Structure formats: structure tokens, C-alpha cells
Amino acid sequence: MFGPGVLHIKLRREIWHMRGQLLAIALVIAGGVAVCLLSLVNYTSLSATREQYYQEHQFADVFVSVKRAPRQLVQQAASLPGVARLASRVEGTAKLTLPDYPEPVSAHLVSVPPTGQPRVNQLFLREGRLPAPSHAPEVSIIGSFADAHQLRLDDTFSAIINGRKQTLKVVGIVESPEFIYVIPPGGMLPDYQRFGVLWLNQETLAAAMDMRGAFNSLVLQVTPGHSIEDVIDRLDRLLARYGSTGAFARHDQFSHQFLSDELEQLKAMAVIFPAIFMGVAMFLLNVVITRLINTQREIVAILKAFGYSNWQIGWHYSQMVLAIALTGLAIGCFSGLWLGHELGELYMDYYRFPSLLFRIDPQWLVLLTLISLAVALLGGWRSIRSAAALPPAEAMRPEGPARYHITPPEQLLPWIRFRQPSRMIVRQLSRKPGRTTLSVFGIAMATAIVVVGNFQFSSVSLMVHTQFARVQKQDLTATLTDPVNPSALFNMARQNGVRYVEGRRSAPVELVHEHRRWRTVLTGMPPDAHLQFVVDRNLENVSLPPAGLLLTDFLAESLGVRTGDSVQVQVLEGKRPVLTLVVAGITSEFLGVGAYMNLNAMNRALREGPRVNQVLMNLVPEQSNTVYQSLRDTPGIMATNLRQAMLDSFFETLARTFLTYTSIISLLGGIIAFGVIYNTARISLAERGRDLASLRVLGYSHNEVAHILLGELAILLLLGIPLGWATGFGLAGLVVTALQTELYRVPVVVTGKTLALAASVVVLSALISGFITWWRLRRLDLVAVLKTRE
């Protein structure tokens, strides 16, 4: 009569009877699995796509730029030990004039050999062909720029190259492993409409740049196993006399570096968020299984009396836990793969890969399955073990009555005019502190997860306000080809449409402290700057010291320096002096990293005399097009960046992907909140069903009985939500620490709006759960509940 099939029938019936509670817990597990897969799918897919792209298109290991070097030097560089493949090329800049687009547009120019594809950094052809030697200059353009301006094959546009105007004909639309992430000179974010990359035939570009028989850029691949540092050292010695800015490895190449940071973020997200979700799921399983087994003491006793072993009892309840875990795993895998694919397509709009290799390592799926099952079993292990070890005679006895005593909250009851149901609420919560603490903790974790899922929205708003309202107040930044005397600014200031002009000096440098190195830009700012500022951690303006460096906190930490330390500054342009400067202060920035100096002090250190190579302007809005036209026709201006364009780019690229991921986390956080609250209410109803039915028999109305149960839930919310706010703030700090990169650091900003939203999600979940509980109370079978256990 009683065999394994009986336990299976019992299991199926209990799962069906508790389907709402178990599904809620399964959804919590599904949330953790979905977040983990979402991150892992994109991490694995983007990593595999990048590696295949790099390999198929011969992406360089080492990059170096020079002022001008004879082409005969290429053979010497190719013969250096460790050099496997090498390509010399000509690079330059151009200002473009596009039909029906009045704003300034600049481009980076790269040459391709007459034979077509270069040996290193080969191009992926989306349409057309590569430029060939011809009388009319031909050009291939990067896909992001072509899409932004809807340029097609055979279209033409004007370009000013080295002071000479030419008409370029589009013959190809390409992508390059070197320019997956494209930013304009002096910028921090992509601007596809105002900056692009163009490829011209080498002879055509060399003629336009006065570089016949010469080159100014080398890219090369290193023999596997050979030291990249050794190749860089030999290249620097070979090219030093030709104005080399210093060779650097792939990990310092900006496009590769940014993509690597993004992949590391995805990997961090795949650990942090699932760990939070799984921790809450483990807590819920422990609570549910513990209370379920406590209500089935006599059933356990009967099963043991009929010969079931401890192992069979334990396995029976373990099957319920595993069923929950497998359900959550299935839902989470489906949701995570679907969300991962959709987010991957969004990343494809951001990163210029030819195609996305959508894949997930099977080992990750196996590991995720094992983790999910382990979390479920650990959550219920203690209660399952207690049930399996319970002696039959002990199990047949009802659970002993609790030893009640007057608690501090009850001592206040005579002084407060509570109705009897309210007194019952206070007594129930105070006499079972363990259960109350667990319930409060569950609600707090639900609140904390919603806080973590939503604080980034306020953080991004602060980043935008700080960078584009407090730090940068210029409308336009013009980057000059060569440094000029500040007196040249007076001519710009007199142009129609220009309100105010300010100059600054920037130079590429490598900062060295002990064994740490960092390539960045040193910016010299006037002491009385009005258009761009440096701020501290409190977002207050920092005065530039008369001497010494100001470093951003991220850069200072990366170099391991503090205020008062000395840093070696290797300037990578001009005469390439090596300076020793003192760190005069630490600043704070959310976007990018930088080193700043007083402009006068920087000019003295470089021994150049007064020089500026960037011009910041405030414009009259109605006359901005006039200024754009003037800058486009002015020789010596390499590129222009608009503040509004950078702001638009921020929301279209970085914020778009970041906030999309955040929105998904917020949704899953809401699911967790509902799972916690719903289970808290349902378990309370299951535990107190007999007591509540007794009150109904004694004459209490349905609403009075519901007041007792839902009143407990309300007090748990009042205690749990503030604790959840504090916990969420701590978790937000953990997330921010794990996600900071060179490009951006998200500040921890938990506003009242974020706290209110988290509380609203939890309260809404409580209202829905409370309504379900209230409805089940109406259907309470008084006779069945009041049956006395023998």
C-alpha cells in the first residue's frame, strides 16, 4: 500500500497545493539565473566575436606614431627580433563638408596600400571596395559614419586635407578592428555624426599630406611567445630621432581598452547580481521548507511508522526543493538567453563588429545548474535533516506549546488603547522574535535589490549634470593641429557669434610612479578658467595650484600616489622632455581620467613659451552655423567637439546600454520583492490557519481576522523597508566598486526618489499578496482547520 509511488503522489499533490508559493520562489531563482546568463551570454559572445575579428583581420599587437620617417626604415623595423607582420601607413586629419549638415565634421585619415588590404589591421568590407590609385581621390568610410549620414557608394563630399580642399568619392563602407570604439580628438565619447574614420589609397594620402616616400605610423604583430616589451623598446630606440610618441601595446590601444573594460564589467555583473538573487532564494527556501515540515510532523511520524527510512524521508523533501530549483532554472535559462540575445543586438549598435557570434559556453550552463541545485539544497538542508532525524514517537506528538513571557512591547499595551486584534499582532510578533527577524530580513533584502536595480538612474543623472553642466560649460571645443601663441585667440573672439574664448594646452604623456605606468593626456588650464573646471569629491571647484599636478582619484589610485608624491612625466610629443612633478592634489571625475596643471606652469615645464592647442568657446545660438562655417574654413583646426553632441552621444551609446541592463535588473528586483512578500503572507496564513479559524468560531468577523494577519505584514514592512534602504546603499557601493573603469565611474547616488520607488514596489507587492491572502481567508474551511490533532 505504501511504496515509493505514494511519496511521489504526495509530492505532486503538495507541489500543486503550494504552487503559488513555490512558483514565487522559483521566480527568484529564475531571476538570479537570468541575470547571470544575461551577463555571461554577452560576455562570452562579445569575447568570442572580438577574438575571431582580431584573428581574421590581423589586429596589431603594437602601435607607434612618428612625425615623419623615411619608408626605407620599414625594412629595419620588420627585421627587429619578434616582429611577425608589419604595415607602415600614413595617418592624418581632415575637415569635411557634408550636404545638408551645417555642423563641423572631422575625420581621421588612414592609408591603405595600393595592393588593397594592409598586412596588419585588415578591413572588413560591408559594401564596395577599398580605394585604388586613381586621378579622383577615392575613400572608404567606417560604417558608423556612413549610417549616421546615410552615405552610400558613389556619394561625394568635400574634405580639407592639409589645408587643401578635395572632393572624395565613396567607394566602400568598412569596419576595422582598430576602430570598434571611435572617439574624436579631445573627446571622451563617440560622435558618429561629427567624427568618422576614412581610408584612402596610400599614394593619394601621402601626396595630400606631403608624405611621399615617408610614413608616420607603424602597426605590427609580434611573434607568439616573444616579449612585447622587448619589441616596444627596440622600436622606440629605432624611431626616437623621427619624432616617435612612443610605441605601446594593444592593451593601451583605446578601442581595445574600452571594450576590455566593458567585458570585465559584464563578468562582474555575472557574479554580483546573481549572488544577491541566489542568496535571497536560499533564504526563502529555508523559511518555506522549515515551516512546511513543521506543519507535517505527524505525517512524517506516520511515514516512519510504516517503515520509511530517514533517507527516504529526506529524499522526499529534497525532491520538492529540487523541483523548485529546476523550475526556476528552466525559466531563468529561457529568459536569460532571450534577454542576452536582445542586449547583444543592442551592443552591436554600439560596437562596430561585422556580426555577433551568439554563443554560451556549455561549461557555464553546467556550472550554473550545479550552483542553482546546490543553493536550493543548502537552503532546505537544515530542515530536511531535522525531519529525517525526527523519532516517530516524537513526531506523533503535536509540537510543544511555546513558553510565553511578557515582552517589552507587551508592557506598553496597557498604556496604549489598542483594540484586541492589534494587541494580538504585537504579542505574536514579540513572542516569536526569530520568525519576525527572518521575515523582516527577507523584506529588507527585497527592498535592497530594488534599490540596487534603480540607483543607477540617479547616478547617471548626476554624471551628466556634473560633466556637462559643472565641469564643461563651453559650447564648442576646437583642437588645433599645432600649439599656437594665445594671441591667436583674439581673432577667434572677434568672430560673429562668439561670446567668449578660452585656451588651454594638452599633451599626450606617460605617467610613471615606481613600477606603474599610465598613458593619458596632461591638460594645462588657465588659473582664471571660466569654461571648464576641475572638481573634487564634493563637486566643488578646485583651484589650480601654481605648480604640480592635479590627478583624478581613479588615476591616482591606479598609479599608487598620494598628494605630495613625485611622478615622472614623459611627454610624448615635441622634444619629448622627461619631467618630475609633484602631485599637488587629487580631483574627482566621473568620465575619463586626466592630469591637470596650471597652464603657465605647464608651458614653463615644457620650455615652449606661451602655447595653447585647444580653444573653448561659448557661442550665440542664433549664429552658431556662422561660427561652424568659419572654423571649417580656418586652417590649423584639426577637429571640433560640441558639448551638446557629447551629451547626445552619452545617452545614445553609453547610457543606452547601461540603463537597458539596469532596467532588466530593476524588473527582476521587482519579481524578487513580490516573491518574498507573497511567501511571507502565505506562510503566515498556513502557520496560523487554526488560530484564525478559532477566532472566526469565537465570533470575530472576517475583516477582524484579516486585520490580525495583514497587520503583522504591515509592521514587518515598516521594519523591513528602512533596513532595506540601508542594505541597498551598501550593496550599491559594492556594485559601483566592481564596475568602475577608465572611461566612467558611476557614483553612489541613492535619492529620495529611488528610496520611494523601492518602498512603492515592496508595498505594491504587499498589497497584491495581502489581497490574495484576504481572499483565501474568506474561503477558510473552519471545520477542517479546527480538527484536533491526536
N, C-alpha and C positions, 0 to 999 in steps of 0.2 A: 504493500500500500504506500509506504513512504520510501521513495527511492530518489535518485538524482533528478528524475523528472519533476518531482514535487517541488524541489527547491527552484527549479527553472520556472515552474508555473508561478510560484510565489514571487520570484524576482520580476517576472514580466508584469504581474499584477501591481506590484509596488511601484515599478517604474511608471506604469500607466497612471496610477493613482497620484503619484507625485510629479507628474510630467511637467507641470508649470515650474516647480522649484528646480527640478533637475535641468530643465532646459535653460533656466536663468543662469545656473552655474556653468552649463556647457557654453553659453554665450560669452561668459567671462573668459573661459579657456580659449574659446574661438578668437576673442579679441587679442589675447596675447599671441596666439599662433599667427593671426592675420598680420599684426604689426611686424612680427619677426620675419614672416615670409615676404611681406611688402618691402622691407628693407633689404633682405637677403637677395630677393629676385633682382632688384635694381642694382645692388652691389655686384652680384655675380654677372648679370647681363652687361652692365657697363664696363666691368673689368675685362670680360672676355671680348667685348666689342673693341675696346681700346687696344688690347694686346694684339688682336688679329689685324686691326687697322694699322698699328705701328709696324707689325712684321711685314704685311703685304706691301706697304708703301715706304719701307726702308727709312723709318723715322730715325733722326740723328741721335747720337749719344752725347755729342759735344758741339757747342756753338761758339763762334768767335766773330767779332766785328772789328774792322780796321778802318782807318781813314782812307788809305789808298795803298794798294800793294801791287807790284807787277805780277802778271799772270805766270811768269816763269817760276814764281815762288810756290806755285801749286804742286809741282813735282817734288820739291823738297819737303813740303808738308805731307804729301802722300807717302813718302819714303820713311817717315818717322816710325819708330817701333810702336806697334799696337794699332796703327791706322789700317782699318779693313776697307773702308769705302770713303770717298771724299768728293765733295762737289763745291766748286767755287761759284760765286754769283755776285751780281750787282744788286744792291738794295737802294731805295730812295723813297722820297715822299712826293706827293702831288696834291694840288688843289683842283677839285672837279667842279664843273658846271653841268648840272643835270636839268633837262627840260621840266618846266613847271615845278621846280623846287628851289625856292629863293634862299634857303638857309645854307650856311657854309658846309661844304663836304670835303673831306680829306681822305687820302688813301695811302697805304703802304705799298710800295712797288717792289716786286721780286722778279729777277730774271729767270728764264728757263733756257737751256742750251738749244742750239739750232737743231739738234737731233730729236728734240721733243722732251721726253721725260728726263728729269735730272736723276743722277745716280742715287742721291740721298734726298729724303723728303719728297717722294714722288706724289703726284696729284691724282685725285680721283675725279674722273670726268663724269659729271652729271649730264651735260649736253655739249655737243660741238666738239672742238678740238683745241689743242694748245697752239699758241701763236707761232707763226713761221716767219722767217725773214722775208720782208716784202717792203715795197715803197710806202704803202699806207700802214701806219702802226696798228698792229692787232693786239688784242688784250683778252685774257681770260679773267673772269671775276669770281670771287668767292660767293657761294650760294646764298649766304645770309644777306649780303649786299644786293644781290640780284633780286631776291624775293622782296626786300624792303622797297625797292624802286621799280619792281616789275620789269626788269630789264630782260630782254630776250636776245637770241642770236641775231646778228647783223644790225643791232641798235648801235648808235653812235653818241658820243658825248665829248665835251671839251675837257682838257686837262692842262694845267700849268705845271710843267716838269722842269726844274732847274731854271725857272724864270722864263721859259719859252712855252707858248701855247701850242697844243697839238690836238688833233681830233683822233680819238681812239675808236676802233671798231670792235664790238664784242664778237668773238669767235668761239668762246667756250665758257661754260659755267662749271666751276670745280669746287672741290673740298680738299683740305690739306690737313695732315696730322699735326702740322706745326701751328695751325690756327683753328683748333677746335673751340677755343675761347679767345675772342678778339676784342681788344680794347684800344681806343685811340691814344696817341701820345699825351701824357699828362692826365689821363682819365683813370677811373677805377672800375668802371662798369662798361659792358658792351653798349654800343650805339650803332646799330646796323644801318640806320638811315644816313648818318653823318660820317661814318667811317667804314672803309672796306679795304680789302686786300686785292691787288691786281697783279697779274703775271704778264710780263712782256718778254719777247724774244731778247736774248742776252745782247746781241749786237745793237738792236734798236734802243734798249735801255742804256747800254754803255755809251752810245753816241749822245743820247739826251742828257746823261749825267756827266759828260766829259770824262768817261772812264774807259776809253778804248785801250785795250791791252792791259787792263788792270781789273782788280776786283776789290770789294770792300766787305765781303762776308764769306766765311767758310763754315760748312756743316759736315760732320763726319761721323762715321760709325767706328767703334772700337772693337778690336778682335776679342771674342769671348774669352774671359779669364785674364785679360790684360788689365792693368791698373788704369782706370780713367784719370786719376790724379796725375799719373806719370805723363800721359798724353797731354793733359792740360798744361803741365809745367813746361814740356818741350815746346808746345805751341806758343806759349807766352814768350819764351826766350827767342823763338824764331821771328815772331811778329812784333816784338816790342818797338822796334825802330819805325814801324809803319803805322803808328797811332792806334795800336790794339787797345780795346777796352777791357781785355782780359777774357780768356776762354772760360766757359762754365759748362757744367754737366747738365744732363736732361732734367734732373730733379730741381734745378734752378730756373728752367725754362717756364715762363709764366703760364702758358696754356696748360702744360702738363702738371705744373704745381697746383693750379687751381682745381683741376679735375681730380688729382690725387687727394686733395683736402676734402672734396665733395664725397669721394668714395669712402674716406675714413669716417666722415660724418654718418653715412649710411650704415657702416659697420657698427658705429657706436649706438645708433638708434636701434639697431637689431638686437642689442644687448640690454640697453637701459629700459626702454618701454616694455618689452616682453617680460623682463624681470619683475617690474611693478605689477603687471597684469597677472602673471603667474603667482606672485605672492598673495594677491588678493584671492585668487581662485583657490589656493591651498587653504587659506583661512576659512573660506566659505565651506569648502568640502569638510573640513574638520568640524565646523559647527553643525552642519546638516547631518553628517553621519553620526556624530556623537548624540545628538538629540533623537535621531531616528532609532538608534539602537537602544537608548534609554526607554523609549516607548514600547520596545519589543522584548522586554526582559522575559515575560512568561512564554513568549513564542520561542525564544532561544532555549528556555528550560524544557519545553515540550519536545523540541527537535532533539535535544541531547538525551532526553528520557527514552526516545525511540531509537537511539543508537548512533546518532550523527556525531562524528568526531569533531574535536576542536578545529582541525584543519579544514573540514568540510564547512563548518560554520564561518570560519574566517574567509574561505574562498568565496562563499556565497555573497558576503557583503563586499568583498573585493571586486566581484563581478559588477556590482552596482556602480562602484567607483570607476571601474574601467569603462563601463558603458557611457558614463558621463564624459569621461576624458576622450573616448573615441568619437562621440558625437561632436564635442567641441573641436576636436582635431579635424574632423571632416569638414565642418562648417568653416573653420579657420583656414584650412588649406584652399578651399574653393574661393573664399573671399580674398585671401592674401594673394593668390595667383592672379585673380582678376584685377584687383586694385594695383598690384605690381605692374601688370601689363599696361594699364591705363596711365599710371605715373611714369612708366618708361617711355610711353609715347610723348608725354609732356616734356621729359628730359630731352627727347630727340629734337624738339623745337628750340631747345636751349643750347645743346651741344651739337656741333655740326658733324655727326657721323654719317657715312653713306647709308647705313642701315643698322638696325638694332638686332643683335644676337640674343633673342629672348631665351634664357635658359636658367635652370636651377640645378645645382649640384645634388645628385641623389643622396650623397652623404649628409647634406644638410637636412633633407627630409627625414632620413632615418634618425639623425640626432634629435631633431625636433619632436619626432614621435616618441622617442625614448624619454625625452625630458618631460613631455606632457603626461605620459603614463606615470613617470616617477613622481611628478608633482601631485598627481591625483592620489597615488598610493600613500605618499608621505602625509598628505592632508588627512586621510582617513585611517592611517595605520594605528594610531594610539587607540582609537575607539574600537576598531576591528579586533585588535589584540585583546582588549578588555572583554569584549563579548565572547570571543573564542575561549578565554580562560575562565569565564564565569561558571561556578559549580551549578549543577542542575537544581539542587535544593535551594541555593541562594537565589537563583534566577526565578524560581517559582514564587518567592515571596515578593510582594509589592515593595517598591523602593521605600526605604525607611523615611519617616517624617523628618523634616528639617528641624534643627534646633534653633528656634527663633529667640531673639532678644530685642530689646528696644534699641534701635539705631538712632544716631544723632538727628537725622531728618524727622524721625517719628516723634522725637522730643519736642519739636516745634509745632506739631499738629494741633495740640490743644490751644495754641495761641493764634492759629490761623483758621478762619471759618471755611474749611473745606467741606464740600459735600462728601458723602460716604464713598462714591466711586473714585473721587480724586484721592481720598485717603488710601484706598486700596492700591492706586497707582504708585504712590510714594512708598508704601510698605513693600510692594512687590519688587520695586527696583532696588531699594536699600537692603532688603534681606537676601538678595542674590547678587552680590557685587561682582562675582566672577562673570556671570552671564551678561550683566549690564555692561561691564568693561569691554567684553568681546564685541557686543553689539555697537557700542559707541566707537570702538576702534574700526569696525567694518564701515560704518557711516563716514568716519573721518577719512579712511582710505579712498572711499568713493568720491568724496569731495576733493581730496588732494589730486586725484587723477584728472578730474575735470579742470582743476586749476592749472595743472601741468599742460593739459591739452589746449589751453586758451591763453596763457600768459604771453605767448609769443606775439599775438596780435598787438598788444600794447607795447611790447618790446620793439617790434618793427616800427610802430608809430614814433617811438622815442628816437630810434635810429635815424629815421627820416627827418624828424624835426631838428635833431642835433646837427646832422651833417649838412642839410640843405637850408637851414634857417639860422643856426647859430654859428657854425663853423664857416660855411661858404655863403657869402652874401653877394658875390659877383653874379652878373647875368651871363658873362662870357669870359672864357679864358683862352687867350691866343698863345700858342707855343711857337717860339722863334727858331729859325734854323741855327743861328749862331748867337752867342751873347752880344748885346749892344750896350752902348752907354745909356744911362737912364734919361738923358736929354732927349732921346728919340721918342719918349713917351709924350712929350709936349705936342708933337704933331698929331698923335692919335687923339689926345684930349681935345684938340680943336675941331675934330671932325663933327659934322652934324649928326645928332643922335646919341652922342657920347656924353654922359653926365659926369663920370669920374673914372680915372685911370690910376692903376697902382701896379708897380713892377715887383718882380721877385726873381730869384736865381735858383735854379735847380741843377743838380749834377748827379749822375749815377756814381755810387760809391759802394765799397765793400767795407763793412764794419768788422773789426777783428778784436775779440777780447779773449785772451788765453787761447783755448783750442776751438772757440766758437767763431763762426763766420756768418755774415748775413749781407746779401746784396740788396740794396734799396736805393732810395733817392734822398739826397740831402737837399733840403729846401731852405734858402735864405729869405727871410721875410723882413720887411721894414719895421722898425720898432714902433712906428705910429700907424700900423696897418689898420685899414677900415673895412676891407672887403673879405679877408679870410683870417681866421683866428685859430689859436691853439687853446684847447680847454682841458681842465683837469677832471678828476672823477666826479666832482660835484657840478660839472658842466659850467664852471666859471672860467672866464678868460684868463689865460696865463700870460704874464708879461715876459717878453723875450729877454733873457739875460744878456748883458753886454758882451759876454764871451762864453764859450762852451756849448754843449749840445743839449737839446731837449729831445728825449726819446719817448715814443709811445710805450705804454706799460707792457703790451704784448711783446714788442721788440726788446725792451729792457730785460724782460724775463727770459726771452729766448737767448739773449747774449749773456745772461747771468750777471748783470751790472746793476749797481745802485747809484744814487746821487753821490758824487764825489769821486767815482771810479774814472780811470782813464781808458779811452778807447782809441785804437788805431784806425784811422780813416784813410783808406786807399781810394783816391779819386780815379775814376775810370774814364776820364776824358781829358783833352788838352794835354798838358805836360805830365799828367798823372802823378801829382805830388802825393806823398805819404805824410799824413798829419797825425799828431797825437793830441786829442782833445779831451776835455773833462766833461763828464755828464753833469750838467748843471741842474737838471730837473727831469721829472717823469710826468708825462701827459697822458691823456686818455682819448682814444678814438674808437669808434665802432666799425668804421670802414677803412680797410687798408692799414698799413703800418708806415711810419715815417720817422725821419730825423730832421730836426729844425735847428736853425741858427739865426742870430741877428744878421741881417743882410750885410751890414758894414763889416761885421766880424768875419763873415764868410768870404767876402771879397778880399779882406786883408790876408786871410789864411791861404787863399788860392793865389795871391800875389798877381791879380789880374787888373786891379784898379776897379772903379765902379762899373759893374756889369749886371744886366738882367737878361733873362731869356724867356720869361713868361710875363704876359700882360693881362691883368684882371680889369674888367670893365663893367660899369653899370650903364645901361642904355635907356634911352627914351623909347618906350614900347612902340609908339606910332612910327618911329623912324628906324626900327631895328633892321629892316630889309636894306635900307641905305647903308648901314654900317656893315652888314654882311657882304654886300657887293664891294664895298671899299676894301675890306680885309681880303677878299678873294683876289682882288687885283693888286694887292700890296706885295711886293717881293720880300722874301725873307721870313714869311709866316708859314710855318710847317703845318700847323693844324689848329683848329678852333673847337672848343668844347663849350656847350651851353649847359648851364645849371639845370634848366628845365628838362633838357634832353636826358641828362644823367638821372634825374628823378623819375622820368617816364621809363627809362631803361631799368631802373631798380625794381619797379613794380611789374614790368613786363618779363623780367628774367629771374633775378634772384628771389624777390618776394613772391613771385608767382609759384615757383616750385616749392619754396619753403612753406608758404602759407597753405598750399594744397596738402602737403604732408601733415601740417598742423591740423587742418580741418578733419582729416581722416582720424587722427588721434583723438580729437575732440568728440567725434561721433562715437568712437569705440569707448571713450571715457564715459559718455552718457549711458551706453549699454551696461557698463560695469556698475554704474551708480544704480541703475534700475535693478540689476541682479542682486546687489547687496540689500537694498531696501525691501525688495519683494520677498527675498528669503527670510529677512528678519521678521517681517509681518506674518508670513505663513508659518514659520516655525513657532512663533509665539502663539498663534491660533492652535496649532497642533498640540503644543505642550499644555495649554490652559483650556482646552476644549471642555474637559469635565467640569472645571471650576466655573466657567462661563455658563455652561448648561445648568449647573446648580443654581446660579443666580437667576437664570430665567425661570426656573421652577419656583424659586422663592418670591417671585413677583416683580423682578426688575424688568424693565422694558428692553426691547431690542436696542434702542439708541443708548440707554444707560450702559448696557453691556458692551456695546461698541465703543462707548466713551472710555471705558476702562482699558480696552486693548489698544485703541488708537491713541489714547492719551499717553500711554507708555512710549509709543513710537514718536510722538511729538517731543517728549522730553529727551529721548535719545537723539533726535535731530538737533535740539537746542544745545546738547552737549557735544555732539559729534562734528557739527559743521564748523565751529570755531577751531577745534583741534585739527580738522581737515585743512583749514586755511593755513595754519602754521606748518603742517606737514607738507602741503603743496608748495609753500615757499621754499622749504628745504630741498624738496625734490627738484624744483625749478632751478635752484642753484647747482645741483648735481648735473642736470641736463645741460645747462649753459657751459659749465666747465668742460664737459665732454665734447661739446660741439664747436668750440671756438677754433677759428682758422685764421690764416694770414689775411684773407680777404675781408672777413667780418667777424665780429664778436657780438653775440646777442646779449643785451643787458637783461638783468633780472628785474622786470617791472611787473609787479602784481598790483594792479589798480583796484579801486573800489568796484569798478565795472566788472573786472574779472572775478572778484570775490562774489559779487552779487549774481553773476551768471552761474558760478559753481553752486551757490546755495539754491538758485532757482531750479537748476537741473535736478538736484537732490530732492528738493521739496516737491517738484512735479512728479518725480518717481515715487515719492511717498504718497502723494495724492492718488495716483493710479493704483498703487499697491493697497492703499487704505480702502479705496472703493471696492477692489476685488475682495478684500478681507471682510468689509462690511456686508457685501452681498453673500459671501459664504456663511456669515453668521446668521443671516435670515434663513438659510437652508439647513441649519444645525439640527441634527436628529437627536432630540433630547433623550429619548428612551435608550438609544444605542450608546450615547455618551455616558449616561448615568448607570450603565450596567456595572455592578460591583465586581471587581477582580477578586477571584478566590485565591 
